[in-house]
Amino acid sequence: MHSGASMKSLVLFVALIVSSVATAAPMRFEWGGSNGRCEGCGPFIQADGDITPQTPADFQRFLRSQPSVAGVIRLHSDGGDLAAGLALGVLIRQAGLSTEVGADKLNREWLGSDRRRMSERIPGLCASACAYAFLGGVKRTIEEGSRIGFHRFYKREAVAQPSVKQFTGDDLDSTQRALAGLLLYTIEMGVDARLVALASDAGAGEMRWLTPAEASDLKVAYQPEAWKPWRIEAYKDSIEAISETADGQIRMVAHCSRQHGFQVVLTDRTQDGDEWFKQVKGCAGKRGHPVFGTFVDGRSVGIFKTQEGAGIVFVLPHGTPPLTSPALLDADPYPMACRSERYQGSTVNFAPAVRLAFRNCLP
């Protein structure tokens, strides 16, 4: 989450970016998806065409004209005006939208009950200025078959006449400000700043298409609720195993002590209070709470508040647990009112990391 002050500073920097001129059809915004409940067919905004200086205003006008706002905008564009692309990204972030790279096609077999276009997702591409606009998404998805590409910014006049001396001191100054603006924008959007250096490898007429691994590593593709692999950290005179979501809002910690034994602590900063965890504590039934392959009696469960959110701690029975699954609070014996799919944890490094953290308590 970014402060209003930092976002205002970013908007000012965007206004200083050197722009290029778009040549294809200007970007248009349309409703896509269906009104059905199938996975991946919900409503979205489809954005196709070149980003022009008018695109940010067109996008704002589109949002104001709609009775409701979809949570996702799909981008399919070769690029266009860099400054407008960054401004569009800022607007996407301010609207709280997720972004996807891809196009759509009409599906006349879907019958809508409203005026929206009935369409389905298909692969697409998002390059140059579009790729920077894509970074504005709160959640960012590059589906299989779609591509995202970056290159360094440039002036078309310089590319058309590369041997002509046409840059002034003001041009050099604006170039430095443009680079600073790109770095600020990238960091504010939660993306690794190495992306700007990588993009500079591709000049005019070139494109640096990211591999899925690169997009994930640089946080270009970003799923805030996805769980990171388990890791080991020092904790007092022992160690603890930790897995957390990409946005750091939810965390699982496994550790042990001679005094308390094996413990698994779940902390959720998105909880307004501890009421839900209190409810969950009484939902396990006679067998107890399933935790890492064993069962924990309700008397060995504690609830606590934090400055931001709340948590629940499970004190496991003696003996090394089977470590069959890191998932908490999402299966039997919990009734539906006490279940959540948010606390899955990661299976990557799960058993080795937790076993190592628990070793301090073993004879």
N, C-alpha and C positions, 0 to 999 in steps of 0.2 A: 504494500500500500504506500503510495507516494503522497507527500504533503502538498497542499495547495500552492505554497510558496515555490517549491521546487518545480511544480508543473508550470507555473507562470513563467519562471525563468527559462524553462525549456521552450515554451511558446515564443519567447523573445528571441532565443537562439535560432529557432526554426525560421523566423522571419529574415535572418541574415544569410541563410544558405544560398549558395550559387545555384541557379536553376537552369534546367535545360528545357527545350521546347518539344512538346508532344506533337506527333504528326498523325496518328491514327485517330479512330473515332473516340470521342471523349467517353470516360467511364460513366456507365449508367447503373442505377441501383434498382433492383426488382425483388419482389418476394419470390421465394422458392420453397420447395418441400411440399409435403402434404399435411392434411389435418389428421392423419392416422396416427396410430401409436406404435408402429413398427420401429425397430431400432434404426436410427440414421435417417428417418424420413420426416422428422419434425420440421417446423418452419425455420427458414433462415433467410438472410439477405444475400442475394447474389450480386456481386459487383464485377462487371466486365468492361474492358476497354482501357484506353490510355488515361493516366492521371494528368489532368491539366490544372492550371492555377485556379480554375473555377470548381474543381472537384470537391474540396472541403465544404464549400458553401452549398453545393448540390447535395452532399451527404446530409448536412444539417437540415436542409429543406425536406429531404426525403423522410428523415426521422420525425420531424414535426408533423408531417402529413399523415402519419400512420396511427391508427387507433391503438396499436400495441407494438411492442418492440421485440423482435426475435433476439435470442441470446447469442446468435452466431452470425458472422458475416464471412462469406466465401469470396476469395479474391482470385480473379483470373485476368492477368494483365501482363503485357510486355514491359510496362514501366511508364515513364513520362517525366513529369516535372518533379525534381527531387524535393524542393521545399514543400510543394503541395503533398507529396507522399508522406513526409514527416508530419505535416499538419493533420493529414487524415489519420495517421497513426495515433496522434494525441487525442483526436476526437473519439476514435474507437476505444481508447483506454478510458477516457472520461465517461463514455456511455456504458462501460463495464461489459463490453462485448468480447466474446472469444472469436478467434480467427481460424479459418481453414484455407488451405490452398486447393483450388479446384473450380471446375465449371459445373454446369447443370444442363439437363436436357428435359424438354417438356414430356410429360407422361399423360397422355389424354385418357388413359384408362382410370386415372384417379379422378374422382368426382368431388370437387370441393364444395363446402357449404358457405364459402365466402368468396371474395373477389381475388384471392391470391392465385398466383400461377401455381399449377400443380407440376412439380418437376422433381427429378431425382439427381443425386450427386453423381458426377463423373470426374475423372482426373483432369487436372489443368496445370497451369504454371503461373508463377508469380516472380517477376524479375525486376531488377533495378529499383526504381522508386517504389514499385509495388511491394517488393521484399521488405523495405523499411516500414511501409505502412502496416504490413503483416505483423511486425513486432509489437504493435499496439495492443494486440489481443491479450486479455487476461489469461486465457488458455489458448495454446497455439498448436494446431494439428496440421501435419503434412501427410495426407493419406497416401497409401500405396499407389504408385503410378503418377503422382503429382511431383512437380519439381519447383524448387526455389533457388534463385540465383542472384548473386551480388557482383558489382564491379565498382571501381573507383569513379567518383564523380568527375565530370569534365564539361567543357564548353564546346558546343557543336561547331562554333566558328573556328576553334583551334584545330579540331579534327579535320575540317574541310580544307584548311590552309595551314598545315603543320609547320611549314618553313617560314611563314611570315611572322615577324616580330610584332606581336599585337597585345602584349600584356603590360600593364602599367603597375605602379606601386599600389594603387587601389585594388587591382586585380589580385596581387599577391596577398594583400591584407585580407581581402574577402575570402581567399582560399584558406588561409589559416583559420579564419572564423568559421568557415564551413566545416573544416575538419574538427574543430572544437565542438561545434554544434552536433555533428554526427556522433562523436564520442559521448557527449552528454546525453543525447537521445538514447543511444544504445544502453548506457548504464541505467538511466532512469526507467527504461522498459524492462530491466532485470535480465538483460542479455550480456554475455561475456564480451568485454571490450576487444578481445582478440578478433572478433568478427570484422572490425574496421580494417585491421591490418590484413586479414585474409582477403577482404574485398579489393584492397589496393593492388593485389596481384593481377587482377583482370583489368585491362585497359579498354579503350574505345573499340567497339566491335567484338569484344570478348565477354564471356560470362563465366563466373565461378559458381557452378552448380554444386550445392552441398549434398554430400552423402547423408543418409539417415543417421549414421553414427556422428558425423560432424554437427548436424543440426541439433541432435540431442546434447552433445557435449558442450556446445556453445549456448545452449538454452534458447536457440531459435525455435525449435519445437519444444513445447513446455506444457506439462500436465501438472498443475499445482498439487493435485491430490494423489499423484503417483508416489509410491513408497520407494525410498532409496535403499540400497543394500545395507545389511547390518555391518557395523564397524565397531572397533574396540577403542575405548578411551580410558585414561587413568582416572580412578575414583578413590580419593583418600589413600588408603594403604593397599588398595586392590584395583580391579578394573571393572568396567561395565560394558555391556553390549547395547548398542543404540541403533534403532531404525526410525526414520522420521519421513514425513511427506516432503515433497520438493519445496513447498512454501514454508516449511518449518512450523506449521500450525498444529500438527499432531505428532506426538512422539511416543515411542515405546522404549523402555529401558529395562534391561535385565541385569541384576547384580545380586550379590549375597554378602552377608556379614555373619560373624560368629554369633552375634546377639539375635538377629532376626531371621537368619537362614535365607533361603531362596526367595527373591522378590521380583515381581514384574509390575512395573509402574506405567500406566497409560495416562498421558496428559493431553488435553484438548483445549487449545487457546480459543477455539471458536465457540465454546459453550458459554452462555451468558451467566450461568451459575452452576451449582452442584446438584440441582434437583433431579436431572435426568440420571446421573450416576447413582444417586440415592435410590431411584426407582429400580434401576438395573440390579442393584445389590440384593433386592428382595425377590428377584425373578428367577433365580437359578433352580429352585426346587430342592428336593432331598439329596440329589447326587452332588450338588455344588456347581461351581462355575468351571467350565472347561477352559483350562489355561495351558497351552504348550503341550497338550497330550495327557495332562493329569487333571484332577478335579480339586477345587479349592472350596472349603466350607465357608458359608456366609460369614461366620464369626472371624474368619481370617482375611476379610476384605475391609479396606478402609477408604473413605472418601475425603477429599481435601479440595480446598479452593486455592487458586493462584491469583496473581495480580491480573492476569488475563486468562480467564477460563477456569477449568477445574480438572480434577484427575481422580483416578481410582487405582488402588494398589492391592495386589494379590500376594499373600504370603503362602508359598507353595508348601505342601507336606514334605516330610523328610524323604530322601531318596531322589536320585537324579530323574527328572521328568523325561518321558520319551522324546520330547521335542518333535512331535509329528506335524505341527502347524503353528505359525505365528499369529493366526487370525484370532481376534477376541470379539466377543459379544455379537456373533453373527450366526449362530447355529443352535440346534437343540441343546439344552432344554428351554432356551429363552422363548417366550411368546413373541408374537410380532411386535407388540408394543415396546419390547425391550431389546429388539435387534437393530443392528446397524451394519451396513456394508462399508463403513468408513474406516474400520479398524482392522484391515487385512494384514498389515505389516508386509515385509518383504521375505520371500523365500530364499533370496540370494544371500549366502553366507550365514543363514539363520542358525542351523545346528552347530557349526564350528564356533561361531562367535559367542553364542549363549553358553555352550559347554565350557568355553574358556573362561567366561565371566563367572560361572558357577564353581569353577575349580577351587576357588579360595575357601569354599565351605566343605569341600570333600575331605575325608580322612586321608 
